[in-house]
Amino acid sequence: MRALVVEELAPDYAGCRVKEIPAPEPAEGEVRVKVRAAAVNFPDLMQTRGEHQHKPPLPFTPGMEMAGEVDAVGPGVTTLKLGDAVAGGGRGGFAEYVVLPAAGLRKKPERLSFAQAAAYPVAYLTAYVGLVRCGRVEPGEWVLVHGAAGGVGLAAVDLAKVLGAKVIAGSASDEKLAVIEREYAPDAVVNVTGGFREKVKVITGGRGADVIYDPVGGDVFDESIRCIAFGGRILSIGFTSGRLPVLPVNIALIKGFSVIGVRAGEFGRQFPEKGRENHDAIWKLAEEGKVHPRVDREFALDDWRAAFDTLADRKVVGKTIIRPDL
């Protein structure tokens, strides 16, 4: 089979190439999936350079989430059968075939295409753990979502609306904000270029945002603490800006807000029962058609570099997909 293989950790994806490797065989409790779509995430890019906290042994195939059809079933698997359309992830999605534990896969909701299903789990699980488990968002609260055009940010905009919150979508691009307004109808949008604290205060009637969902960090975090409501919650999702911010605790003391780190996968590992509930909840939302994962672009496996660049250059609204079947 053909797969994108990381043979060396190096800048500018210099250690990556598409090559022929043996197709994997499923072991006990595993299935082999013919990959129809795999989503590109920032950790995939970081892993090619060895900059992510999870460092797979070399060589490896990246691709955290995928969707496809069960092609082979290992011993002991009773929940899935040949031909089942499934979605899930782990590692290895940027390949024509991948072997994964059957327990970690879900049957693909009929409402979702393969591309949408591949784009779904990581972003929406992160949004759910952030907004529901950590942020405890209540109907009517103001939720400011930074990086709203990215996969994780757009999922938070979508889910916050379902939760009944009043949503402010933040981005540095008017063009991207126009897409979000048209397709997701947030209560307000804010171009964060040149500052946003006063804009947020005006939108919220002077109160500030009750919850701020921040996958950006850096200057965005610095200004967020200036427009958080008293008793509010800042959800730290990541640092796509490249700078780790530092919290002046005197401001937290004066305004009584909390900063909560959100790691959806680790939350499930620490609290397995709640982790299962989280997965059940997001897939139920997808099956009911209450959420709408957005696929911005699709690329063939040979065009993986162009696919990676759409994230690195902040070109997408939603998720980028690699299609090994193209």
N, C-alpha and C positions, 0 to 999 in steps of 0.2 A: 504494500500500500504506500501511498504518498503522504508525507507528513512534514510539517515545519519543525525542524529539530534545532535546538540550541546546543551547540557543541562547545562553545567557549563564551564566557561572560566578558562582554566588551561593549564599548559605547557605539552608538549609531547602528545597533543590531548587527555588528560585524561578525558575530559568532553564530548567526542564524542562517539556515538555508533549507529549502525544500528538497527532500531526498526520498528515495525508496527504502523502506525498512520492512521487516516481516510484520504481517498482520498479527496482532495479539490474540491469544486464545483465552476464553473465560475460565477461571478456576471456580472452586466452590463458592456459591453465593453471588457470582458475578454474571454479567451479560456483556456481549459485544454489541455495540451500537454502530450502525452505518450513519455517519454524521451528515445531516442535511444542512445544519447551520450552527455556527459557533460565534459567540459574542466576544468582542474585544474589550478588555478592561485595563485600567491603568496598571494594576499589579502585573498583568502580562508583560507590559512594556518594561516595568521595573525589574522583573525577574530576568530578562535577557541581559541585564547589566549587573545582576547580583545585588540590587539596591532594595529589594523587598525583604520583609522580615522572614518570609518563608523562602528558603533556598533549596530547591530540589537538586539532587545529585545530577551531575552531567553524565551523559547527554539527556535532555528531556524535551518533551513537546509541550508548549504552553497551551492555554485555552481553558479558562476556569469554568465556563458554562456552555452547554450545547443542547441541541435537540436533534432527534433522528429516529431511526427505526431499529428495533431489536433484530439483530442478524444472527446471533448464536446465544444459546442459554447454557450456563454452567450447571454443574450438579447442585441439587438442593434448592433451586430457584422455582418457586411456585406462583409468585405474584405477577410474573411477566411471561409472555410467550412470543414466539417468532412473529415479526410483523407489527408488534405493538409500537405505536408512536409515543415516544417518551421525551422527557426533558430533565435536566439536572446538571450536575457538574462535579468537579474535583480538579482534574488536570488532564491535559492531552486532547482537548477539543479541536485543535488545529490540525486535523488529520482526517483521512477518509474513514477510519474506524477507530474506536476507542473502547477499552474494557473498563467497566465501572461496577461497583457493588450495586446489586439490584435494589437494595434497601434505600439507596440514595437517589433513586430515580422516581419520577412521577409520570403518570400517563398524561400526555399532552392534552390540555383542554381543547375541545373542538373549536372554540371561539378564537383560538390563537393559531397563527401560521407557525411553521417551524422557526422562521426568523424571529417572530415575536416571542415564542416560547424560549428560545435561546437567550433573548435579551432580558428575560424576566427575573430569574431567581435572585441573583446577587443584588441588583438594584432595589427590588421591592422588599426583599428580606431586610436589607439595611434600612430602608425607609420605615418598615414596620417596627423593627427593634428600636430605632431612634425615636419615632414619633409616639408609638404606643407604649413600649416597655420602659424606655428611659425618659422621654419627654412628657408622657402622660397627658397628651393633648386633649383638651376638652372642646366640645362644640362651642363655636363663637369666639375662641381665642385667636389672636393674631399670630400667624406663623410666617416668619421671613425665611425663605429658602434661597441660600446663595448657590452659585453655580447651577442655576435652575435649568440650564440647557443641557447639562451633562446627564449621563444615564442615571446616576444616583440622585442628582438634584431633581430631575424631571419626575422620577418615581415619587419623590417626596411631595412635589406639587400635586401630583395625581392623587396620592393617598390622603394627603391632608384635606383635600376637597371632600373625599369620601367620608372622612372623620367629622366633617361639619365645621372645620376651622375656616377662618378668613385668611386667605393666602396672599402673600406678597412674593412674587417671583423676581429674583435679583440676577442680573447678568450684566456683562460689560458690552453687550451687543444689542443694539436696537432691532436689528434684523432677526436675531434669535428670539428676542422678547415678543416680536410680532407673531412669530410662529406659535409660541407658547400661549399668547392671548387668544389666537384664533382656534387652537386645538384643545386647550385645557381650561380656558376661562378663569384664570385666577382673579381675585378681587382687586388686585393692583399689580403693577410691574414697576420695577425700579432699575434704571441703568446706574450701576455702582461707580462708573467712571467719574472721578472728581469728587467722590464722596456721596454718602447716602443717609447719614444719620438724621439730618433735618427732614429729608423726604419721608423717611419712615415715621418720624414723629408726627408730621402733618397727616399722613395717611391714617395713623392710629389715634388721631385726636389728642396728641400730646403724650399719650401713655407710653408708647414704645411697643415693641414686639414681645409677646408673652413667651414665644419659643423661637429660637434662631437655629436653623439647621445649616451647619457650616462644614462643607467638604473642602474649603479653600484654604483657610488659615491665613497667616501673614497679616497684611494690612487690613484685610476684610475682618478678621477676628478683632484686631485692634479697634476698629470703628464700631463693630457690633456691640462691644461692651458699653458704648456710649448711647446706644438706642435700644437697649434691652429694658423691658418693664421691670418695676420693682417685684422681686420674687420670681423673675423669669428664669428660663432654662436655656442655656446655650449648649447645643449638641455638637460636639467636635467629632466630625466624621473622618477627616483626613486633611492633607496639606498639599493640595495640588499647586498652590502658589510656590511651593519650594522652600518656604520659610516657616519654622516653628515659632509661633507667637509666645510671648511671656505675659502672664496675667498679673497686673498690679492688684494685689489682694485687697488693698484699701478701697478700690472701686467696688469689688465684690461685697465688701463689708457694708459700704454705704448703700448700695442698691439691692442688697439681699438676694442676688441671683446665684444660680448654680452653673458650673461648667461640668458637663457629663460626657465622658468618652464613650463612643459607640463602636463596638466591634461585634457585628451580628454573629459571626461564626463562633467567636469566643464565648458570647452570651449563651449560645446553644450548648457548648461544651461544658460550661460551668453549671448550667441549669438544663439538663437533658429533657426533662418533661416539658418545660416551657419552650425549649427549642423545637420540640415536635409540634407543640401548639402553634408556634410562629409559622412554621412551614404549612401546616394545615390551613391556617388563616389566610395566608397570601394566595395559596392555590384555590381556595374557595372563592376569593374575590375575583380571580381570573375566570374561573368556571362560570360565575354569575355575571360576568361582563361588566363589573363595576369599575375596573381599572383598564387602562389603555396603554400598554407599553409601545413606545414609538421606535421604529427602525428607520434610521436616517439614510444609511447607505449599505449596499451589499457588494462584496468583492470575491473574486475567485481566489483559491489558495495561492496561486502563483503571484497574486497581487497583494500579498500580505503586508509588504512594506507600505504601500499606499494606504492600506487599512489602518495600520499602526499610526501613520502620520495624521490621519483625521483626528485622532485623540491628542497626539502630541501637539498639534497645531490648533486645537480647540475649534475644529471645523464642523462639528456635528450638533444636532439637536436630538438627543436621545442616544441610541446605541448604533455602533457599527458592527456589521456581521460579515464573517468569512464563510463562504459557501464551498466546501470541498467537492461538492457534486457538480459544480459548474465547469 
